[in-house]
């Protein structure tokens, strides 16, 4: 063994506490080497072990429905969509690397999530993202926030475009709390035939272990794992080193990996993402109840001076660990050579459930694989919770004291041009949304839709979270994130099937922040169980805070919906004049956490809007049956900005076919609250007059309130005598505001 003596101080420098170090001594029966200590530190970090979150995550519905594998079993979730096809999908964060180097941080985040999909044997068909930044207007930090925003978007666009996957949907929010901690969450979706999936499990004693793809360098050694958690908060000397992505190599790796999987040579395969060789070797071994013996002298290095510690923890991109069936080594080598990629054997599968690492004729590490991983010996903690003190202040709010605005036209226009509401076409235009020619509903609507070639099926996909709601009421905010994403895909005519989630929070050691986490997870779980959308997997990102800011609790939901017949897809914009316009759902006027309250009155108070799960499910079921019977011409969720903003978007969403609307609302409460409040479970639909009776009958059958509020006509948005704005003015503000801010 390596002779270097390791003490408790070294363990603390690597993020391990006294209890964990004592546990390591007990597991090994001796003092660990520095390499072993690095392996434990990274594998027992939150990023790899979920030590502070797994007890809460296990409360989520993680099996059932159309899931083919339970959450956490493989690199990504797998959902049956019929006709012998399955969808692999997953979302993950790359927050901390993107704060350090936004372009490469975002690019490598896309690369990592794509590898999780094609190591399942699935060909990626779509990418999505959820992005959060500090304010980009009227703020001392706005220039830095603009820099982060522009470069994150460029990193996503460049990598996805070069790789050849359409980036079809996403969301972008700007709030002061993200000033020092931008959130960059990336989601990818792929299609695979039943029987052609791959597993991230090692098996077969004597089977060779290969590294395929790029060579190994020092990039990312203190990257998105332990250093992005406790250490990055406490030690400038351990700031993340930049990971560098290469989308062209990733494209080659995709084709080679899929070909190798189909050849039958691959026993198990896993992306070398967080913690590189360390994570992939230990997790694959633990799943297969076996071990690996690895010789680091065989690893192709970009820097010959690298130590065993650095090689094991390197997060160099575009690499896979592959277990090949013995006797089929040449098949694998030939395939990867054809695609001009490295394919080097570095070890073998062994019977003993241990990871044995050799380097320069020294045994650098010898650790039981099962002691390193989630569900094995990795520590699990239950942190203290305390209801946040700020909730007493935010809930103590009397909306009646607010001054009622005199000019509702100006209110609507200000909201429509606000960064959180304005169209993000500046972002979408940098993405290739149509590569592979499957995208049938483009970014900007309620959800995006991707056709599955050689079938009539289509996938409806959405990422969603209103973090202000979660801040004001973590439980209801978690439920709303699930319900709104389900409602969004239902607006396209899709049946919600399953979710993946990316849970972005502050410090789990802070009882108030951990309360936010536990309550949001509870809300997600309750909503998923009721709607029948199990959780396929995802990611937890803690420590999104700085000296001055902690992010709003932001549990981003990635929703998968299925449209059986793509020809019955519904979009959000009005299609023609003289269509009836209905409001489905209750006409409430809740303003807590609304953009109206925040932007017009500079207040973030009140409670999150109420959400009633049975009402939500009824609305979703109604939308699906209306689309299947082709009874509606459009459907659009009333979300940020409320009813008035939703109506404006319906008029202008299709810039080649803008249609006005005349609306009459029977106001029961304050006009501003009814127009701009953000009550949940409400959708605006338009339909031919001939379908009036069927729509109203079905609404009654599904117990969904329905109110005819207007008619599509003219070239303006008219609501009673209170709002009257020409479509051209709405369009200009909605589509050009972001670009003007960035100029």
N, C-alpha and C positions, 0 to 999 in steps of 0.2 A: 504493500500500500504506500501511497504518497506519505512522506514523512512530516510534512508541515503540520505544526500543532495549531489547532483552532480553539479559541476560547469564546466565552460568552460575549465579549465585546464585539468580536467579529460577527457573531450571530445577530446581535442587535443592529449592526451596521447594514445587514442584509434584510432587516425587517422582521426578524424572529424574536419573540418575547422569551422570557425566562422559562415559562411553562413549556413552550414549544421546543426550546433547546434541550430541556430535561427529557422531553419525550423522544427526541432524536437519539440522545445517549442511550436510552432504554431500548429503542428499536435496534440500534447497531451493536450495543454492548461494548462500545468503545467511543473514543473521540472521533468525530467525523473529519475527513479531509476537507480542504477548502472547496474543492469541486463538489463533494457531497453536500456541504452546507449550502452551496449555491443551488443545487438541485432541489433540496428541501425548501429553501426559501421561495423559489419560484413556483414550485408545485403546491405549496401551502399558502400561496398568496390568494387574495380574494379572486383575482382574475382566473386562476386555474381551479381552485378548490371550492369557491363559493362558501368559504367557511363562516362568513357572517350573514349569509342569505339563504343557504340551502334549506334550513328548517322552514322558512316561509315559502320558498319555491315549491317545496313538496306538498303544500296545501292546495296548489293549483290542480285543476283537472288535466292530467298529463297522458291520458290514454282514452280509448273509446272513439266514438264517431267513426270517421273514415280513416283514422290514423293506422298506418301499417307498421310503425315502430313507435314505442313510447318515447316521451321526451327524454333527451339525454343519452339515448342508446347509441346514436350514430352522429355523424358530423352535422346533419341537418334533419329537420322533420320530413316525414314522408307521408303523403296523403293520397289515398285511392280516389281517382276521378272516373273510374269505369273504362270500358273498352281496353282493358289490359294496360292502362297508363297510370302513372303516379306523378305527383308533384313534389319535388324537394324544395324546401324554402327555409330561410333563416335570416335573422337580423342580428347585427352585432355593432358595438361601438368602436370608434377609433378617436375618442375625445382628446385624450392627453397628447398623443403624437400630433394631432392636428393643431393643438394650441401652440406647440413648439415649432412645427414646420407645416403650415396648412396645406401646401400643395402635395407634398409627399405623404403627409399624414392621411389626407383624404384618399389619395390614389392607392396607397397600400391597404387602406381599409376596404376599398372596393375589391382589390385583388384577393385579399384574404377571404372575404365572404363568397366570392366566386369559386375559389378552390374548395370551400366547404360543400358547395353544390356539386361540382363535377367529380369530387372524390366519392360521391354517392353513386356515380355512374350516370348522372343526369346532365343533359346539355342545357346550359343556362339560356333562358329565353327572355329574361327581363331583370332589370335592376331598379331599385327604388332607394330613396334616402329621406331622412328626417334631419334637418339642420337648424341649429339655434345659435344666435349670435347676440352680442350686446347691441345697443341702439346705434343706428347708423345716421341719426339726425339729431341736431341740437345737443350735442354732448361732447365733452372734452376728449372722450375716447373714441369718437365716431370714426376717425381716420384709421385707427388700428382695426376697428371692427369691420370697416370697409375692406381693408387689406385682407383680413382673415376670410371674409365672405367671398371676395373675388377669387382668392387663391384656392379655397376649398372647392368652390364650384369648378374652377379650371382643372383641379386635380381629379375630381370625379369625372368630368367630361373627357379629359384627355385619355384617362385609363380606360374608361368604358368604351369610348369611341374606337380606340386602337384595338381593344380586345374584340370588339364586334358584338356587343350586347346592347340592346336598346335601354336607355334610362328613361322609363316611361312615366314615373310619378314620384311625388315627394311632397314635402311641406317645408316651409322656411318661416321661422319666427324670430323677432327681434325684441329682446327684453333686457333691461339693465342688469339683471341677475346673471346673465351669461357673459358679462363684460370680460372676465378673465378666464372663463371656462366655456368655450364654445362646445356644443354637442354635435358630433358628426356620427350619425347612425346609418349604416348601410345594410340594405336588404337585397337578396338575390333569390331568383326563382328559376327552377329547371324542370325539364320533363324527362322521364325515364320509363321504359317499358318494364312491366313486371318480369322478374326473372333475370333482369340485366343490371340490378343494383349491386353495389359493392359495399363492403363492410369495413369498419375501422378496427377490426379485431385481428390480432396475431394468433396463429395456430400452426401446428405441424412442426414437431421437434426436428431440427436440422434444416428447416426451410431457410433460405438465404434472405437477408435483410438488405435492401438497397436504398440509397439516396438518389432521387432522380430530380432533374431540373437544374437550377443554377448552382454555382459553387457557393461556399460558405465564407462570409466575411464578418467583420466586427459590428456591422450595423445592427441596431436594435437590441444590443445586449442588455441595456438598462431601459428597454422600451416599454411596450404596452403591458408588461406583467407587474412584478412587484414594485418596480421603481415608479410606476404611474400611480401607485397607491400611497402607502404610508411614507415611503422614502422620498418621493418627489415632493411631498408636502414639507418634509423636514430637512432635506439635505440638498443644497445646490450642487454638490459634487456628484450627485447621482442623477442629474437631469437626463432625460432620455436621449440616446443617440439616434440619429435619423435613420429610418428605414427607407430604402430606395426601391421603387417598383419598376418593373419593365413589362409593360402590357404585351409587347410582341412575344417575349418569352412565355408569358402566361398563356397566350393563344396557342403556342406550340405545345405547351404542357397540357392544355385541355385536350387537344386532339390525340396526343400520345397516350394520355391517361385513359381516355375512353376506348381507344383501340386496344390498349393492354388489358383493360377489364374485359372487353368482349372476347379477347383471345383465350381467356381461361387461365392465363399464367398468374394472375393476381389473386393472392389469398386474402390480403388485407391492405388497405391504403389509408393514409391520413395526411392531411396538410400539416406542414411544419409552420404553424402560426405562432401563437404565444409560446415562448420558452423553447421553440425549435425542436432539436433532437430530444431534449429532455422530456417534453410533454408527449410527443408522439410515441416515443419508445415505451414510456411507462404506462400511458393510457392503453395503447394497443395490447401490451402484455397483460395488464390487469384484467382487461375485458376477456382475454383468451385464457386466463389462469395459467399463463406460461411466463417465460422471461426472454431476455435478449442479452447476448454477449456481443459487444461492439468494440471495434478497434478504430479509434479516432485517427490513427495514422493513415487510414484509407480514405478519409473525407477530403474531397477536393477543396483546397483553401485558396482564398484570394490574398490572404496575408499569412505567410509561413510562420510568423512569430506568435500566432495565437496559442493561448494556453488551453488546457483541457476544459477549464471553467468557461472560457470564452466560446469554445466550439460548441459545448453542450447548451449554452444559453443564447447563442446567436439567433436572431430572428430575421436573418437574410430571407428575402422574399423568393417566391416562385420555386419552392422546394417541396418535395413529398417524401415520406418514408413509406416504402413499399415492401411487403412480405411477398415473395415470389415462391410458387410451388417448385420444390427441388426437382431438377431435371428440365425445367422450362426457363432456365436463366437466359439462354441464348435467344429465346423468343422475345423476352422482355428487352434485352439489350438491343436486339435488332429493331424493335419498334421505336425505342427512344432515340436510337442512333439515326433512324430515318428522319426523325423530326429535329435532328441536330441538337439533342439534349444529353446532358450527362446521365449516366446510369451506372452507378458504382456500388458494388457490394461492400458493405462495411461491417457485416456481422451475420449472426445466425440466431434463429429461435432456439431457446433451450428449455428443458423440462422444468427446471427450478424457477419459481416465480420471483426472479431477481433481475435487476438491471446491473450488468457488469461492464464497466467502461475501462478500456485499456488505452494508454497513450504513451508512446516512447518507452515501451516495455515495462511500464508501471501500471499497476491496477489502481486507477484514480478513484473509482467508485464501485461499491458493491452494496446495493440497497434492495430490499424487498419491494417489488413493483406495487403491490397492493397497498403498501404503507404510504405511498405518495399521492394517491388519487382520491377524488371525490367518491364517497361511498365505501372507501377503504379506511386507511389509517389517517387521512388528512383530518385536521382538527375541525370541529363543528362547534360554533358558539351561539348562544342565545343572548342577545344584547338587551340592555335595559331600554324601556320605552317610557316616554312621558309626553302627554299632550302638550303641544307647543304653546308657550305663553302668548304668542302673537295672535292666536285664534280668538282669545278673549277680546282683543281690540278689533280684529276684522269682523267678528260676528256682531259687535256692538255698533250697528250701522242703521241709521234711519234715512231711507231713500227719499222720504217726503220733503226733507230740507233742501234738496237739490233744486237749483233754479231751472225752470223749464225753458228750453231755448225758444226764441221767437221765430227763427228761420230754420225749418227742418230740412229745406233744400241744402243749405250749407253744411248742416250736420251730416247728411248723407254723403255729400261730396268729400268732406274731410275724412270720413270713415273709409270711403271707397278707395281713396288714395293712400291710406295708411299702410306702412310696410307689412303689417301682419295680414292685411286683407287684399291689398292690390295684387293683381295678377303677376305671377312670377315668370312671365315669358322671357325676361332677361336671363333667367336661369335656364329654362327649358331650351332656349335657342342655342345654347352651348352644348347640349346633349344631342347625340344622334338617337332620336326617338323611334326611327323607323327601320333601322338596320335589321335584316332578316325578314322584313316585310310582313311581320305578324301583328303589329300594333294596329288595332282598329279604333280605339278611343284614346286620343292624345292626352298629354298632361294638361291639367288646369280644371278638369271637371270634378265630379264627386269621387270617381275612381277611374283608373285606367284599365283598358281591356286588351288582352293579347289573345289572338286566335291560335288554336292548336291545329296545325296543318294536317291534312288528310282526315280530319274529323269535322263535325259541326260544332264542337265544343269551343269555349273560350274561357279564359281566366280573368276575373275581375280582381284588381289588386289595389290596396290602399294602406298607407301608413298614417297614423293619427294619434295626436294627444294634445289636449288643451291644458298646458301645465298650470295656468292660473287657476283653473278649477281644482286641480290636485293640491295646489298650495292652500286654497281656501277650505277645502274639504277633501283630504286624501282618499277617503273611502268612496265618496260619490264621484270624485274625479277619476279614480281608477275604473269604476263602472262605466262612466261616460266615455272614456277612451275606447273601451271595447264596443259599446253600443253605437257610438258614432261611426266607427270604422265598419261595423256590420251594416249600419244604415246606408253608408256610402256605397258599398258594393251592391246592396239591394236596390239602390236607385238606378243601377245599370241593368237590373234584372237578374242579378246573381244570387245564388243561395250561399250564405256564409258557411264555410266548412271548418276552419281552424285558424288559430293565430300563432304568431311568434312574437316575442316581446323583447324590448331593450330597456332595461330598468336603470335610469340615470338618476342618481341621488347624491347626497352629500356624505357626511362622515357617519359611518355606522356606529361609532363609539359615542356619538352625540345622541342622547336619548330622544330628543325632540325630532332629530332627523331620522332616527330609526323608527319612530312612531309614524312618520310620513311614509316610510318604506312599507312597514307591516300593514298599515291601513290601505294603502294603494293596492298592494298584492291581494288583500282580502276582497277589495272591490272588484279587481280583475277576475278573481276566482269565482265570485258569486255571479257576475255577468256571464262568464264563459259557460258555467254550468247551466244557467237558465237558457241561454241561446243555443247551446249544443255546439260550441266552438272550442274544442280542447286546445291546450297549449302544446305546441310541438317542440318547443325549446326556445332558446334565445340567449340573453346576455345580461349580466349585472355590471354596472359601472358605478362604483362608489368614488368618494373623494373628489367630487366635482365642486370644489370650493377653493377659495383663496382667503387672504387676510381680510379683504373687503367684501367679498361676495360669496354666497352659496347659491347654487342654481335652484330654481323652482324644482320640486320633485317632478320628474318627467318620465313617466312610464310609457314609452312609445309602443303602440300596437301595430303590428303588421298583419293585415287581414287577407285571407285567401277566400275568394268566392268563385263559384262555378256557374257558368251559363251553358246550359245544355245545347242551345241553338243560338249561335252568334247572330243570326239574322233577326233575333228578337231583342237585341241589345238596345237599351234606352240611354239617351244622353241628356244633359242638363238644360240645354238651351231651348227656347221656344222655336217651333218649326215653321209655323204659318199663322196668318191672321185669322181672326174669328174663331180661335180655339177657346174653349172654356178653361179658366184657371181656377184650380181648387187648392185649398190648404188642408192637408191631411194632418190630424193631430190637434191637440188642444191649443187654443189661442191664448197663451199665458203671457206674462210680461215680467219675467224675472231678469234682473239686471246685475246680480252678483257676479263678479269676475268678467263682466262683458267688456268688449272693446269700447263700447260707448262710454261706459263709466270710467274706464282707464284713460281713454284718449281725450274725451270732451271735458271730463270733470277732474282728471288727474287723480283718480281714486282707485285703489285696489282693496275693496272691502266687500262685506256681505258674505253670503254663502254661495257655494256652487249651485247651479240649477238642480232642481229635483229630477230624479230619473226613476221611472217606474218600469220594472223589467217586463211585466206582462204587456203593458201598453207598447213598449218598444218591440217586443216579439210580434205582437199583432200587426203593427205597422210594417215590419219587415216582411211578414208573410203576405200581407196585402200587396205590397209593391211587387213581390215575385209573381203573384197570380195575375196582377194587372199587366205585367210585361209579357208573361207567357201567352196571354190571350190577346196581346197587341191592342190593348184598350187605351193606352196613353202614348202621347207623343214626346213627353219630357218628364223628368223627375229630378228635383234638386233639393238637397238638404238645406234647411235654414240653420246656419251655424254662426260663425263669427260675424258680428254686425247685425244679426237678427233678420227679421222678415223683410225689411226694406232693402237691405243689401242683397239678400237672396233673389228678390224680384229683379233688382238691377242686373245681377249676373245672368239671370235667365234671358234678359233682353239682349245682352251684348256678347255672350260667351262665344258665339259663332260670328266672327267678324265679317264673314261673307254673307251672313243672313241675319242681320240685326232686325229685331221685331219689338215694337213697343207694346205696352200693356196699360189698360185702364182698370184700376182696382178701387173697390169700395170696401172699407173696413168699418164695422160697427164697433167703435171704440168703447170699451167698458172701463178702462183705466187711463192713466196719462198717455197721451199720444206718443211721446218719446220712448216711454218704456215698452209700449206694445210694438212700436216700429223697430226698435233697436235692441230690445231685450233678447236674451239667448236661451229661452226655454227649449228643452230637449224634445225629441221624438216628433219633429214637425218637418213635413216635406211639401214642397210646391209641385204640383203636377199640372200639365196641360193636356187637353184631349179634344177630339172631334165632338161636336154637339150630339152626333148620333149615338155616342157611347155613354151619354149622361146617365141613363137609367141603370145600365149595368155597373158602372163605376159606383154609383151611390148605393146600389143593392149590395155589392161586394163589401163596401166599406161597413155597411150595417152588419153583414154576416161576420166580418172579422173584428167587429167592435172598435172600429177606428173612427173618431169624430171627423166629419168632413164638412167643409164650408166652401160654397162657390163664392169666390171673392172678386172675379174679374173676367176680362176678355182681352185676348191679344189683338191689338189694333194700334194704328198710328206709328209715329216716330218719336215717342217720348214715354217716360215712366211717369204715370199719373196715379197718385194715391189720394183719393178724396179731393179736397181742395187744398191739401197740406203740402203735397210734393208734386212738382211738375218740372221735369228736367229732360231736355232733349237727349236722345240716345247718343248722338255724336259727342256730347260733352261727357257723358258717362264713360263712353269707350276711351276717350283720350286720357282721362284721369286714371281709369282702372288699369290700362295696359302700359302707360308710359311713366307712372310715378316712380317706380323703382329705378329705372334707367336714369331719370333726371337727378335723383338723389346721388347716384354713383358717378355722375359726370364731374 
